[in-house]
């Protein structure tokens, strides 16, 4: 009996670490968050859920090879989330399953290796790498497979209080390349499991981001679909520990950067969130020189 219990414990710990790595997609080192994120992706697309598992597992394996167990990436369960995002992008943009699978594995490997290099460089400045490795790797292969995926048409949605509330939840789904209010609601539940305030900031960021995009000229169908909220939601999550004014600044900055990138004609992905977060951290460090501010961003805002 004791050996069976020991076996269960030995299996449970890697599983928790795997789930916490998924949770880092939304900046939360929390196993419940990771499990609910996986359910969110699964509810939207079993195909994407496979990509999430492939990317996280690939990232974990590569990190185990190139990093020691006491490395900051392993201690904070940061080994899998960039690989997961890189693989999700492959399954989201490439229609052919075999091609998507092959690109997902290679992209997850590349994103994990790049994260390893960036973490060492940026750690000297107490700077988070966030999802930048996955973005850079995806930008490298995306032009080679342009037009081979099916992102689907955005349905027409009537304006109203209920559609706007659904849009706030749906705005969280694209964080994992999913769509829909159900997936977004499960992500919000995962954030709530980590800390209720995190869910509040994410939903506030999604709603405010959608509103600002609407004021900037985005169509009602796009705004109400939830496609405009995810970068603002992530920026709010990253900047909220710094204070309300910084969170609001990060949301506005993410929207402005996203609008600029859209004008260039490239896939923004989560680049607006990364750039807005970096800008907010730089401003905060300039305005408030304290030890606590420096310690809050050693590797990842919620490591």
GIUR-V530164 format. One record per pair of residues at least 4 apart in sequence whose C-alpha atoms are under 8 Angstrom apart, sorted by the first residue. I is the first residue (numbers start at 1). GAP is how many residues later the second one is. D is the distance in Angstrom with one decimal. If there is no record, write none. Layout:
I,GAP,D / I,GAP,D
//
This chain:
1,4,6.3 / 2,4,6.1 / 3,4,6.1 / 4,4,6.3 / 5,4,6.2 / 6,4,6.1 / 7,4,6.2 / 8,4,6.0 / 9,4,6.3 / 10,4,7.3 / 11,4,6.5 / 12,4,6.1 / 13,4,6.3 / 14,4,6.0 / 15,4,6.2 / 16,4,6.0 / 16,15,5.5 / 17,4,6.1 / 17,14,7.1 / 17,60,6.3 / 18,4,6.6 / 18,13,7.8 / 18,38,7.5 / 18,39,7.9 / 18,42,7.9 / 18,59,7.8 / 18,62,7.6 / 19,4,6.3 / 19,11,7.3 / 19,12,4.7 / 19,13,7.3 / 19,14,7.6 / 19,15,4.5 / 19,16,5.8 / 20,4,6.4 / 20,8,7.4 / 20,9,5.0 / 20,10,4.8 / 20,11,4.3 / 20,12,7.7 / 20,13,7.3 / 20,14,5.5 / 20,57,6.2 / 21,4,7.5 / 21,8,6.9 / 21,10,8.0 / 21,13,7.0 / 21,35,7.4 / 21,56,5.0 / 21,57,5.7 / 21,58,6.6 / 21,59,5.3 / 21,60,5.6 / 22,11,7.9 / 22,12,4.7 / 22,13,7.7 / 22,15,7.2 / 22,16,7.7 / 22,34,7.0 / 22,58,6.8 / 22,59,5.5 / 22,62,7.4 / 23,4,6.6 / 23,5,5.1 / 23,6,5.7 / 23,7,5.8 / 23,8,6.6 / 23,9,7.8 / 23,10,5.1 / 23,11,3.8 / 23,12,7.6 / 23,14,6.9 / 23,58,7.8 / 24,4,4.8 / 24,5,5.6 / 24,6,7.8 / 24,10,7.6 / 24,53,7.6 / 24,54,6.7 / 24,57,6.0 / 24,278,7.7 / 24,279,7.7 / 25,56,5.5 / 25,57,7.7 / 25,60,7.6 / 25,106,7.9 / 25,150,7.9 / 25,151,7.9 / 26,149,7.8 / 26,165,7.8 / 26,208,6.9 / 26,211,7.8 / 27,210,7.4 / 27,211,7.2 / 27,273,7.3 / 27,274,6.6 / 27,275,5.1 / 27,276,7.1 / 28,5,7.0 / 28,163,7.5 / 28,166,6.8 / 28,274,5.5 / 28,275,6.9 / 29,4,7.9 / 29,47,7.2 / 29,48,7.0 / 29,273,6.5 / 29,274,5.8 / 30,4,6.4 / 30,164,6.1 / 31,4,6.2 / 32,4,6.2 / 32,158,6.3 / 32,161,6.5 / 32,162,7.3 / 33,4,6.1 / 33,154,7.5 / 33,156,7.7 / 33,157,4.0 / 33,158,5.9 / 33,160,6.3 / 33,161,6.3 / 34,4,6.3 / 34,156,7.1 / 35,4,6.4 / 35,155,7.7 / 36,4,6.0 / 36,150,5.9 / 36,151,6.3 / 36,153,7.1 / 36,154,5.2 / 37,4,6.3 / 37,139,8.0 / 37,149,6.7 / 37,150,5.4 / 37,153,6.5 / 38,4,6.1 / 38,11,6.6 / 38,14,7.6 / 39,4,6.0 / 39,144,7.8 / 39,147,7.1 / 40,4,6.5 / 40,133,7.7 / 40,138,7.8 / 40,142,7.3 / 40,143,4.3 / 40,144,7.0 / 40,145,7.9 / 40,146,5.3 / 40,147,6.2 / 41,4,6.0 / 41,5,7.2 / 41,7,6.3 / 41,8,5.4 / 41,135,6.8 / 41,136,8.0 / 41,137,5.9 / 41,142,6.4 / 42,4,4.7 / 42,5,7.8 / 42,6,7.0 / 42,7,5.0 / 43,139,7.5 / 43,140,6.3 / 44,4,7.9 / 44,134,5.8 / 44,135,6.3 / 44,136,7.2 / 44,138,7.9 / 44,139,6.1 / 45,4,6.4 / 45,133,7.2 / 46,4,6.3 / 47,4,6.6 / 47,44,7.3 / 48,4,6.2 / 48,40,6.1 / 48,43,6.1 / 48,44,7.0 / 48,129,7.9 / 48,130,7.7 / 49,4,6.4 / 50,4,6.1 / 51,4,6.0 / 51,33,7.2 / 51,36,5.4 / 51,37,5.3 / 51,39,7.9 / 51,40,6.2 / 51,50,7.4 / 51,53,7.0 / 52,4,6.1 / 52,32,5.1 / 52,33,7.3 / 52,35,6.4 / 52,36,5.7 / 53,4,5.9 / 53,31,7.0 / 54,4,6.0 / 54,30,7.1 / 54,33,7.0 / 54,50,7.5 / 54,51,7.0 / 55,4,6.1 / 55,25,7.1 / 55,26,7.8 / 55,27,7.9 / 55,28,4.6 / 55,29,3.9 / 55,30,7.1 / 55,31,6.9 / 55,32,4.9 / 55,33,7.3 / 55,49,6.7 / 55,50,6.5 / 55,53,5.3 / 56,4,6.1 / 56,23,8.0 / 56,24,4.5 / 56,25,6.1 / 56,26,7.9 / 56,27,5.6 / 56,28,4.5 / 56,52,7.9 / 57,4,6.2 / 57,23,6.8 / 57,27,8.0 / 58,4,6.1 / 58,22,7.4 / 58,25,6.7 / 58,47,6.7 / 58,50,6.2 / 58,51,6.4 / 59,4,6.0 / 59,20,5.8 / 59,21,4.4 / 59,22,7.4 / 59,23,7.4 / 59,24,4.9 / 59,25,7.3 / 59,49,6.1 / 59,50,6.3 / 59,53,5.5 / 60,4,6.1 / 60,19,5.5 / 60,20,5.2 / 61,4,6.4 / 62,4,6.3 / 62,47,6.7 / 62,50,6.9 / 62,51,7.4 / 63,4,5.4 / 63,11,7.8 / 63,16,5.8 / 63,49,7.0 / 63,50,7.8 / 63,53,7.8 / 64,4,6.9 / 64,5,7.5 / 67,4,6.3 / 67,6,7.9 / 67,7,7.7 / 68,6,7.6 / 69,5,5.9 / 69,6,7.2 / 70,4,6.5 / 70,5,6.1 / 71,4,6.2 / 72,4,6.0 / 72,227,7.9 / 73,4,6.0 / 73,5,4.9 / 73,6,5.7 / 73,43,8.0 / 73,46,8.0 / 74,4,6.2 / 74,5,6.0 / 76,227,5.3 / 77,226,7.6 / 78,225,7.6 / 79,4,8.0 / 79,33,7.1 / 80,4,6.1 / 80,32,7.3 / 81,4,6.2 / 82,4,6.1 / 82,26,7.1 / 82,29,5.9 / 82,30,6.2 / 82,33,7.4 / 82,49,5.9 / 82,51,6.5 / 82,52,5.2 / 83,4,6.1 / 83,24,7.1 / 83,25,3.9 / 83,26,6.6 / 83,27,7.9 / 83,28,5.6 / 83,29,5.6 / 83,51,6.8 / 84,4,6.1 / 84,24,6.6 / 85,4,6.2 / 85,23,7.8 / 85,46,7.8 / 85,49,6.0 / 85,91,7.1 / 86,4,6.5 / 86,18,6.5 / 86,21,5.6 / 86,22,5.3 / 86,25,6.6 / 86,48,4.9 / 86,49,7.4 / 86,51,7.2 / 86,52,6.3 / 87,4,6.5 / 87,14,8.0 / 87,16,7.5 / 87,17,4.0 / 87,18,6.6 / 87,20,6.3 / 87,21,5.6 / 88,4,6.0 / 88,16,7.2 / 88,88,7.1 / 88,89,6.6 / 89,4,6.0 / 89,15,7.7 / 89,49,7.0 / 89,88,7.0 / 90,4,5.7 / 90,10,5.3 / 90,11,7.5 / 90,13,6.1 / 90,14,5.2 / 90,17,7.8 / 90,48,7.8 / 91,4,7.1 / 91,6,7.5 / 91,9,5.2 / 91,10,7.2 / 91,13,7.0 / 92,57,6.9 / 92,58,7.8 / 92,59,7.1 / 92,85,6.6 / 93,49,7.9 / 93,52,7.8 / 93,53,7.7 / 93,55,6.8 / 93,56,4.4 / 93,57,6.8 / 93,58,7.1 / 94,5,7.1 / 94,6,5.4 / 94,51,6.7 / 94,54,5.3 / 94,55,4.2 / 94,56,7.5 / 95,4,7.9 / 95,5,6.9 / 95,53,5.6 / 95,54,4.2 / 95,55,6.3 / 96,4,6.0 / 96,52,7.6 / 96,53,7.7 / 97,4,6.0 / 98,4,6.3 / 99,4,6.1 / 100,4,5.8 / 101,4,6.3 / 102,4,6.4 / 103,4,5.7 / 104,4,5.9 / 105,4,6.2 / 106,4,6.2 / 107,4,6.0 / 107,27,7.8 / 107,30,6.3 / 107,31,7.1 / 108,4,6.1 / 108,26,7.7 / 109,4,6.2 / 110,4,6.0 / 110,27,6.6 / 111,4,6.0 / 111,22,5.0 / 111,23,5.0 / 111,25,7.9 / 111,26,6.0 / 112,4,6.2 / 112,21,7.3 / 113,4,6.5 / 114,4,6.1 / 114,19,5.7 / 115,4,5.8 / 115,14,7.2 / 115,18,5.5 / 116,4,6.6 / 117,4,6.5 / 118,4,5.8 / 118,11,6.6 / 118,15,8.0 / 119,4,5.6 / 119,9,7.5 / 119,10,6.4 / 119,180,7.0 / 120,4,7.1 / 121,4,7.8 / 122,4,6.3 / 122,5,5.1 / 122,6,6.7 / 122,7,7.0 / 122,177,7.8 / 123,4,5.7 / 123,5,7.4 / 123,175,6.3 / 123,176,6.2 / 125,173,8.0 / 126,168,6.8 / 126,169,7.4 / 126,171,5.8 / 126,172,4.2 / 126,173,6.4 / 127,170,6.0 / 127,171,5.9 / 127,172,6.0 / 127,173,7.8 / 128,169,6.2 / 128,170,6.5 / 128,171,4.5 / 128,172,4.9 / 128,173,7.0 / 129,4,7.5 / 129,170,6.9 / 129,171,7.0 / 130,144,6.5 / 130,170,6.4 / 131,4,6.4 / 131,139,7.2 / 131,140,7.9 / 131,143,6.9 / 132,4,6.1 / 132,139,7.0 / 132,142,6.7 / 133,4,6.2 / 134,4,6.0 / 135,4,6.1 / 135,134,6.8 / 135,135,7.0 / 135,136,6.7 / 136,4,6.4 / 137,4,6.8 / 138,4,5.7 / 139,4,7.3 / 139,128,7.9 / 141,4,7.0 / 142,4,6.0 / 145,4,7.9 / 154,67,6.8 / 154,68,6.8 / 154,71,6.8 / 155,66,6.8 / 155,70,7.4 / 156,65,5.3 / 157,6,7.2 / 157,63,7.8 / 157,64,5.8 / 157,67,6.6 / 157,68,7.4 / 158,5,7.0 / 159,4,6.1 / 159,5,7.0 / 159,61,7.6 / 159,65,7.6 / 160,4,6.1 / 161,4,6.2 / 162,4,6.1 / 163,4,6.0 / 163,61,6.6 / 164,4,6.4 / 164,43,7.9 / 164,60,6.2 / 165,4,6.7 / 165,42,8.0 / 166,4,5.9 / 166,15,5.6 / 166,58,7.8 / 166,60,8.0 / 167,4,5.8 / 167,14,6.8 / 167,40,7.4 / 167,56,7.4 / 167,57,5.0 / 167,58,5.8 / 167,59,4.6 / 168,4,7.3 / 168,13,8.0 / 168,35,5.8 / 168,36,7.7 / 168,38,5.3 / 168,39,4.8 / 168,42,7.7 / 168,58,6.5 / 168,61,7.0 / 169,4,7.4 / 169,11,7.9 / 169,12,5.1 / 169,13,7.7 / 169,15,4.7 / 169,16,5.5 / 169,19,7.3 / 169,34,6.5 / 169,37,7.5 / 169,57,7.4 / 170,4,7.8 / 170,9,6.5 / 170,10,4.8 / 170,11,4.0 / 170,12,7.3 / 170,13,7.0 / 170,14,4.7 / 170,15,7.3 / 170,55,6.8 / 170,56,4.6 / 170,57,7.6 / 171,10,7.7 / 171,13,6.6 / 171,32,8.0 / 171,35,5.5 / 171,36,7.6 / 171,39,7.9 / 171,54,7.6 / 171,55,3.9 / 171,56,5.8 / 171,57,6.4 / 171,58,4.3 / 171,59,5.1 / 171,62,7.8 / 172,11,7.8 / 172,12,4.7 / 172,13,7.8 / 172,15,6.8 / 172,16,7.4 / 172,30,7.5 / 172,31,7.5 / 172,34,6.8 / 172,54,7.4 / 172,57,6.6 / 172,58,5.1 / 172,61,6.9 / 173,4,6.6 / 173,5,4.9 / 173,6,5.1 / 173,7,6.4 / 173,8,7.3 / 173,10,5.5 / 173,11,4.4 / 173,14,7.1 / 173,53,7.7 / 173,57,7.3 / 174,4,5.0 / 174,5,5.9 / 174,52,7.9 / 174,53,6.8 / 174,56,6.0 / 175,55,5.7 / 175,56,7.7 / 175,59,8.0 / 175,95,7.8 / 178,5,6.8 / 179,4,6.5 / 179,5,7.5 / 179,47,7.8 / 180,4,6.3 / 180,45,7.6 / 180,46,7.4 / 181,4,5.8 / 182,4,6.3 / 183,4,6.4 / 184,4,6.2 / 185,4,6.1 / 186,4,6.2 / 187,4,6.3 / 188,4,6.1 / 188,11,5.3 / 188,14,7.5 / 188,15,7.5 / 189,4,6.1 / 189,10,7.2 / 190,4,6.6 / 190,9,8.0 / 191,4,6.2 / 191,5,6.8 / 191,7,5.6 / 191,8,4.9 / 192,4,4.1 / 192,5,7.1 / 192,6,6.3 / 192,7,5.0 / 192,8,8.0 / 194,4,7.4 / 195,4,7.1 / 196,4,6.5 / 197,4,6.2 / 198,4,6.1 / 198,39,6.4 / 199,4,6.1 / 200,4,6.0 / 201,4,5.9 / 201,32,7.1 / 201,35,5.9 / 201,36,6.1 / 201,39,7.2 / 202,4,6.1 / 202,31,4.5 / 202,32,6.7 / 202,34,6.2 / 202,35,6.0 / 203,4,6.1 / 203,30,6.6 / 204,4,6.0 / 204,29,7.1 / 205,4,5.7 / 205,24,6.8 / 205,25,7.9 / 205,27,5.0 / 205,28,4.1 / 205,29,7.5 / 205,30,7.5 / 205,31,5.6 / 205,46,6.2 / 206,4,6.1 / 206,20,8.0 / 206,22,7.4 / 206,23,3.9 / 206,24,5.9 / 206,25,7.8 / 206,26,5.7 / 206,27,4.7 / 207,4,6.2 / 207,22,6.4 / 208,4,6.1 / 208,21,7.6 / 208,24,7.6 / 208,43,7.6 / 209,4,6.1 / 209,19,6.4 / 209,20,5.0 / 209,21,7.9 / 209,22,7.8 / 209,23,5.2 / 209,24,7.4 / 209,42,6.5 / 209,43,7.3 / 209,46,6.2 / 210,4,6.1 / 210,13,5.5 / 210,14,7.7 / 210,16,7.4 / 210,18,5.0 / 210,19,5.2 / 211,4,6.3 / 211,12,7.6 / 212,4,6.1 / 212,40,7.7 / 212,43,7.0 / 213,4,6.5 / 213,5,5.5 / 213,10,7.1 / 213,15,6.6 / 213,42,6.8 / 213,46,7.9 / 214,4,4.8 / 214,5,6.6 / 214,6,7.0 / 214,9,6.3 / 218,4,6.6 / 218,5,6.5 / 219,4,6.2 / 220,4,5.9 / 221,4,6.0 / 222,4,7.0 / 222,5,6.1 / 222,6,7.1 / 223,4,6.4 / 223,5,5.8 / 226,4,7.8 / 229,4,6.0 / 230,4,6.2 / 231,4,6.1 / 231,20,7.9 / 231,23,6.2 / 231,24,7.4 / 231,27,8.0 / 231,39,5.9 / 231,41,6.2 / 231,42,4.9 / 232,4,6.1 / 232,18,7.4 / 232,19,4.7 / 232,20,7.4 / 232,22,5.6 / 232,23,6.4 / 232,41,6.6 / 233,4,6.3 / 233,18,7.2 / 234,4,6.2 / 234,39,6.1 / 235,4,6.1 / 235,12,7.1 / 235,15,5.5 / 235,16,5.7 / 235,19,6.7 / 235,38,5.0 / 235,39,7.5 / 235,41,6.6 / 235,42,5.8 / 236,4,5.6 / 236,11,4.9 / 236,12,7.0 / 236,14,6.2 / 236,15,5.8 / 237,4,7.8 / 237,10,7.6 / 238,9,7.7 / 238,39,6.4 / 238,63,5.9 / 238,64,7.8 / 239,4,7.0 / 239,7,5.9 / 239,8,4.6 / 239,11,6.5 / 239,38,6.6 / 239,41,7.0 / 239,42,7.6 / 240,4,6.1 / 240,6,6.8 / 240,7,4.8 / 242,4,6.2 / 242,5,7.3 / 242,42,7.6 / 242,51,7.6 / 243,4,6.3 / 244,4,6.2 / 245,4,6.1 / 246,4,6.1 / 246,34,6.5 / 246,38,7.5 / 247,4,6.3 / 248,4,6.4 / 249,4,6.0 / 249,31,7.1 / 250,4,6.0 / 250,26,5.4 / 250,27,6.2 / 250,29,7.9 / 250,30,5.9 / 251,4,6.4 / 251,25,7.6 / 252,4,6.3 / 253,4,6.0 / 253,19,7.8 / 253,23,5.3 / 254,4,6.0 / 254,18,4.9 / 254,19,5.4 / 254,21,7.4 / 254,22,5.1 / 255,4,6.2 / 255,17,7.2 / 256,4,6.3 / 257,4,6.2 / 257,15,5.3 / 257,18,7.8 / 257,19,7.4 / 258,4,6.1 / 258,10,6.5 / 258,13,7.9 / 258,14,5.2 / 259,4,6.4 / 260,4,6.6 / 261,4,6.7 / 261,5,6.5 / 261,6,7.7 / 261,7,6.0 / 262,4,6.3 / 262,5,7.2 / 262,6,6.7 / 268,4,6.8 / 270,4,6.5 / 271,4,6.1 / 272,4,5.8 / 273,4,5.9 / 274,4,6.2 / 275,4,6.1 / 276,4,6.1 / 277,4,6.1 / 278,4,6.1 / 279,4,6.2 / 280,4,6.0 / 281,4,6.1 / 282,4,6.2 / 283,4,6.0 / 284,4,5.7 / 284,9,7.9 / 285,4,5.6 / 285,5,7.9 / 285,8,6.9 / 285,9,7.4 / 288,5,7.6 / 289,4,7.1 / 290,4,6.7 / 291,4,6.3 / 292,4,6.2 / 293,4,7.5 / 294,4,7.3 / 296,5,6.5 / 297,4,5.2 / 299,4,7.0
//
